[in-house]
Amino acid sequence: MIPEWLERYEAQRPKGKKLYELARATVAGGVGHDVRHSVPFPLYIDHALGAHKWDVDGNELIDYGMGNGALLLGHAPAAVIAAIQVAIEKGFHFGNDHEAQIEWAAQIQALIPSAERVRFVNSGSEGSMLAARVARAFTKKSKLLRFEGHFSGWSDAVIKGAAYPFQQSASAGILPAVLDSIVVIPADLNVLEETLRKDTDIAALMLEPSGGSWGTVPLSVDFNREVRRLTAQYGVLLIYDEVITGFRYSSGGYQVLAGITPDMSILGKIISGGMPGGALVGRADIMKLFDFTGDPQRDRYERIQHYGTFNANPLSTVAGMVTLREAATGRPQAQADQIATKLREGMNRILDAERIAGYAYGDSSVFHVYLERHPGTGAATREEIMTGDPVKLKGIPGNVVSGFQKNLQIRGADLLSYTGGVTSAAHTDEDVQRTLTIFNETICVLAEAGIVARLA
Ligand SMILES: Cc1ncc(COP(=O)(O)O)c(C=O)c1O
């Protein structure tokens, strides 16, 4: 039997339904990004402004996806549009370097402590694959260490460990030799130390400092401090994936908030103001590997080769510069953070009042909702979540995730992925109030349907 909320979703979206029929015959997999896949069909957005977006059928949604986390200032900020308009008139793609790229790099250097040098790429995934290459070249060691459940983009170089079962490849089509070069362990300091002690061929540990899958499985600052100490002790490079946290957790990302400086960092999303972009940044002595020395032997065999038609293209550059200028003030993060705090607190009040076994959590401008499916079990506490098991926190059953997302969507709110979202400087208290009403209705419908558990 089709749940009532799926019927309502379809009834609200006749044009969306037709578009999906066309997409299935044209777009491989029916969608442009796996996270957009959705039963019975994905959202098709027509336009967006501030904290809201409108689909092709005219349905308005309060958006907590925010361009996969790229839009700290909200959708279509006037200053970013103005900068793009000026840049576009001057010719929008040179395939040459230009002055603004240097200014953009200097802004990033000033904000991010690990950014002694900046190399631009086109996405977070490009940044993480480049980071893996640089780490191997610098250390002359071959393996990459990853924590279970951490995601750093879709490339062969890093994707192992992102999905349960964590020791299996997260995608078909990756060479066994590549998989063998990625060591995946639980985020446990004893296991980390033992691994670093025993395996002397590890070039780097790459992690999301806020925790696996943008903090779905959180990590504490103390844990990160120990990770910094151990990687330094064992001569292993520490690479922070700050694709989500960069410029969001603070103007200098997670590293400034925690006072921990990794050896390299991967930046994406907010860095280019919602246009395609990213960067690998790092210590000057490591990033020297990009330098042309004039020594043919060294430049041919020891240099990092790196290309990219659209690297630091003028439009991404100016969108990024305007956004980072604003991010440097700390104002957008403060607004986004207080909205997310109100959402998390409000959701927990509702879960308590409705006696639903669940917990809203997250740091900075991020929220996640853990929902328990087994009737009679207690809601996870914040302590349990913070020391959380990735299998449990990333393993909320598909019908719970889908029921949660779809019930929010039919009432006018959309998440980033799974059961979580991000806020922006454009979200208001009015958005919070509306979202909490929608959230309350959603969890009651799911409890009635027996999809989420009421406390005994
Ligand atoms: C933590 C993290 N790292 C890397 C990536 C990959 O970035 P991109 O989608 O720009 O390739 C993502 C994307 O969501 C991410 O969340």
Ligand as a Chemical Component Dictionary entry (heavy atoms), coordinates in Angstrom:
data_LIG
# 
_chem_comp.id                   LIG 
_chem_comp.type                 NON-POLYMER 
_chem_comp.pdbx_formal_charge   0 
_chem_comp.three_letter_code    LIG 
# 
loop_
_chem_comp_atom.comp_id 
_chem_comp_atom.atom_id 
_chem_comp_atom.alt_atom_id 
_chem_comp_atom.type_symbol 
_chem_comp_atom.charge 
_chem_comp_atom.model_Cartn_x 
_chem_comp_atom.model_Cartn_y 
_chem_comp_atom.model_Cartn_z 
_chem_comp_atom.pdbx_ordinal 
LIG C1 C1 C 0 32.493 16.360 3.744  1  
LIG C2 C2 C 0 32.465 16.369 2.247  2  
LIG N1 N1 N 0 33.597 16.196 1.564  3  
LIG C3 C3 C 0 33.633 16.200 0.216  4  
LIG C4 C4 C 0 32.476 16.360 -0.503 5  
LIG C5 C5 C 0 32.530 16.339 -2.008 6  
LIG O1 O1 O 0 32.352 17.609 -2.514 7  
LIG P1 P1 P 0 31.777 17.812 -3.995 8  
LIG O2 O2 O 0 30.363 17.357 -3.982 9  
LIG O3 O3 O 0 31.947 19.282 -4.227 10 
LIG O4 O4 O 0 32.628 16.988 -4.895 11 
LIG C6 C6 C 0 31.270 16.546 0.147  12 
LIG C7 C7 C 0 30.025 16.730 -0.614 13 
LIG O5 O5 O 0 28.938 16.725 -0.129 14 
LIG C8 C8 C 0 31.257 16.543 1.562  15 
LIG O6 O6 O 0 30.108 16.680 2.247  16 
# 
loop_
_chem_comp_bond.comp_id 
_chem_comp_bond.atom_id_1 
_chem_comp_bond.atom_id_2 
_chem_comp_bond.value_order 
_chem_comp_bond.pdbx_ordinal 
LIG C1 C2 SING 1  
LIG C2 N1 SING 2  
LIG C2 C8 DOUB 3  
LIG N1 C3 DOUB 4  
LIG C3 C4 SING 5  
LIG C4 C5 SING 6  
LIG C4 C6 DOUB 7  
LIG C5 O1 SING 8  
LIG O1 P1 SING 9  
LIG P1 O2 DOUB 10 
LIG P1 O3 SING 11 
LIG P1 O4 SING 12 
LIG C6 C7 SING 13 
LIG C6 C8 SING 14 
LIG C7 O5 DOUB 15 
LIG C8 O6 SING 16 
# 
